[in-house]
Amino acid sequence: MPSVREWPASTRPRERLIERGAPASGDDELLAVLIGSGRPGRSSLHVARDLLVEIGGMRGLAHADHSLLRAKRIGPAAAARILAARELGQRAIAADANGHLVDSPESAARALQPYFAALDREEVKVALLSRKHRIVAVVDVYAGNVAGTSVRIGELFTEALRRNAPAIVIGHNHPSGDPSPSAEDLRTTRDAVAAGRLLGIDVLDHLVFGAGRWVSIGADQGATRR
């Protein structure tokens, strides 16, 4: 089987990316660019396709560590490039969310959803807002296990108090993929709103993220589903 270097330029993953732009490239083509070179009898594109099949597609790639990539016969340098590219993408999305105006559950979900897209355990994060309700930071509060996590109400406000943020939005995910709020989620929201009033910090919303879906519990406990 000829190597990628022997293919017509119009079919090589790197050249196609340069000519057409990254959004026009397939998952396998983008991964092949990071892998760089293939193995005897398998081009980098075929190695990329094999990896995606074995690892469970892009969702599996989002959770893969260096050891797993090496176990799938990806070289150490290529595995490092894949992890670096993934982390850079996640950081770029997170940085883009800073400064977003939060004036509805939809706008809050758009800003926070990238923070929960690749998690396989339950985490709680808090978006700190300015007086004009723009996100100034998103901070980690808790990381639990696949079965869930327990939230202490006071720690939801630790960074808001330290940075003098007048408002927050709480977000957490359900690893099961079902964003339906639990009784504990509703109780946490009620307790957080009450604590916020005492502290002079508005709790604008509490969002629960699932597999491509989210639910806004809302400060008034009226759930909005998307």
C-alpha positions in Angstrom: 0.0 0.0 0.0 1.5 3.4 -1.0 2.3 5.9 1.8 0.4 9.1 2.0 3.3 11.0 0.5 2.7 9.0 -2.7 -1.0 9.9 -2.9 -2.1 12.8 -5.2 -1.9 16.1 -3.3 -5.6 16.6 -3.4 -6.2 13.4 -1.4 -3.6 13.9 1.3 -5.1 14.9 4.7 -2.7 17.7 5.4 -2.9 19.2 2.0 -6.7 18.9 2.0 -6.8 20.7 5.4 -4.7 23.5 4.1 -6.7 23.9 0.8 -10.2 23.5 2.2 -9.9 24.4 5.8 -10.1 22.3 9.0 -13.9 22.4 9.2 -14.1 20.6 5.9 -11.9 17.7 7.0 -13.3 14.5 8.5 -12.4 13.3 12.0 -10.1 10.6 10.5 -8.3 13.2 8.3 -7.7 15.6 11.2 -6.4 12.7 13.3 -4.2 11.5 10.5 -2.5 14.9 10.4 -1.7 14.6 14.1 -0.5 11.0 13.8 1.8 12.1 11.0 3.1 8.8 9.6 1.6 5.4 9.4 3.0 1.9 9.8 4.2 -0.7 7.3 1.2 -1.5 5.1 -1.1 1.1 6.8 -1.1 4.8 6.0 -1.6 7.5 8.7 -5.2 7.8 7.4 -5.9 4.1 7.9 -4.2 4.2 11.3 -6.5 7.1 12.2 -9.6 5.2 11.0 -8.5 2.1 12.9 -8.0 4.1 16.1 -11.4 5.7 15.9 -13.1 2.4 15.5 -11.2 0.7 18.3 -11.5 3.6 20.7 -15.2 4.4 20.2 -15.1 7.4 17.9 -14.5 11.0 18.9 -16.2 10.4 22.3 -13.7 7.7 23.1 -10.9 9.9 21.9 -12.0 12.7 24.3 -11.4 10.4 27.3 -8.3 8.6 26.1 -5.0 9.1 27.9 -1.4 8.5 26.7 -1.4 4.9 28.0 -4.5 4.0 26.1 -3.3 5.6 22.9 0.0 3.7 23.2 -1.9 0.4 23.8 -3.7 1.1 20.4 -0.2 1.2 18.7 0.0 5.0 18.5 3.6 6.2 18.8 4.6 8.2 21.9 5.1 11.4 19.9 1.8 11.1 18.0 0.0 10.3 21.2 1.4 13.4 22.8 0.4 15.5 19.8 -3.2 14.1 20.0 -3.5 14.9 23.7 -2.0 18.4 23.2 -4.4 19.2 20.4 -7.4 18.0 22.4 -6.4 20.1 25.4 -5.7 23.2 23.3 -9.1 22.8 21.7 -10.9 22.6 25.1 -8.9 25.5 26.4 -9.7 27.7 23.4 -13.4 26.9 23.7 -13.3 27.7 27.4 -11.5 31.0 26.8 -14.0 32.0 24.2 -16.8 31.6 26.8 -15.3 34.2 29.0 -17.0 37.5 28.5 -20.2 35.9 27.2 -23.4 37.7 28.3 -25.7 35.5 30.3 -29.2 36.8 29.9 -31.1 33.5 29.4 -30.8 29.8 30.1 -29.9 29.3 26.5 -27.0 31.8 26.6 -25.7 30.3 29.9 -25.9 26.8 28.4 -24.0 27.8 25.3 -21.2 29.2 27.4 -21.0 26.4 29.9 -21.7 23.3 27.8 -18.1 23.0 26.4 -16.8 22.6 30.0 -18.9 19.5 30.4 -18.6 18.0 26.9 -15.8 15.4 27.6 -16.4 14.4 31.2 -17.0 10.8 32.3 -17.6 11.7 36.0 -19.8 14.2 37.7 -18.4 17.6 38.2 -19.7 20.9 39.6 -18.5 24.2 38.2 -19.6 27.8 38.9 -19.5 30.7 36.4 -18.7 34.0 38.0 -20.5 36.9 36.5 -19.9 40.7 36.4 -22.6 43.2 37.3 -23.6 43.2 33.7 -23.9 39.5 33.8 -20.9 38.7 31.6 -18.8 35.6 32.5 -15.5 36.6 34.0 -14.4 33.0 35.0 -15.6 29.5 35.3 -14.2 27.7 38.3 -14.2 24.0 39.4 -16.0 23.3 42.7 -16.2 19.5 42.9 -15.2 16.4 40.9 -17.0 13.2 42.0 -17.1 9.7 40.5 -19.4 8.2 37.9 -22.1 7.7 40.6 -22.2 11.4 41.5 -20.9 13.9 43.9 -22.0 15.8 47.0 -22.1 19.6 47.0 -21.5 21.8 50.0 -23.4 25.0 49.5 -20.8 27.3 51.0 -18.1 26.2 48.6 -20.3 27.3 45.6 -19.6 30.8 46.7 -16.0 30.7 47.7 -14.5 32.1 44.5 -17.4 34.5 44.0 -16.7 36.0 47.5 -13.0 36.1 46.9 -13.4 37.9 43.5 -16.3 40.0 44.5 -18.6 38.5 41.8 -22.1 39.7 42.3 -23.8 36.8 40.5 -23.1 33.2 39.6 -24.5 30.3 37.5 -24.1 26.8 38.8 -23.5 23.9 36.4 -23.0 20.2 36.7 -23.3 17.1 34.6 -24.9 13.7 34.8 -22.5 11.1 33.4 -25.6 8.9 32.6 -26.4 11.3 29.8 -29.9 12.1 31.3 -30.0 15.7 32.4 -33.2 15.3 34.4 -32.7 17.0 37.8 -32.7 14.8 40.8 -34.3 15.7 44.1 -30.9 16.5 45.4 -30.3 18.9 42.4 -33.5 20.7 43.3 -32.6 20.9 46.9 -29.2 22.2 46.1 -30.7 24.9 43.9 -33.1 26.0 46.7 -30.3 26.1 49.3 -27.9 28.0 47.0 -30.5 30.6 46.1 -31.2 31.1 49.8 -27.5 31.3 50.7 -26.9 33.7 47.9 -29.5 36.1 49.2 -27.7 36.2 52.6 -24.4 36.7 50.9 -25.6 39.3 48.4 -24.8 37.1 45.4 -27.5 36.3 42.9 -27.8 32.7 41.8 -29.1 33.2 38.3 -29.5 29.6 37.3 -28.5 26.0 37.9 -27.9 24.0 34.7 -27.7 20.2 34.4 -25.9 18.8 31.4 -26.4 15.4 29.8 -25.5 13.8 26.5 -26.1 16.7 24.1 -29.0 18.0 26.3 -29.3 20.3 29.2 -31.9 21.4 31.8 -32.2 24.7 33.5 -33.6 24.3 37.0 -33.7 28.1 37.3 -33.7 30.2 40.5 -37.4 29.8 40.7 -37.2 26.0 40.3 -39.0 26.1 36.9 -37.2 23.6 34.7 -36.4 24.4 31.1 -35.3 21.5 28.9 -33.2 21.6 25.7 
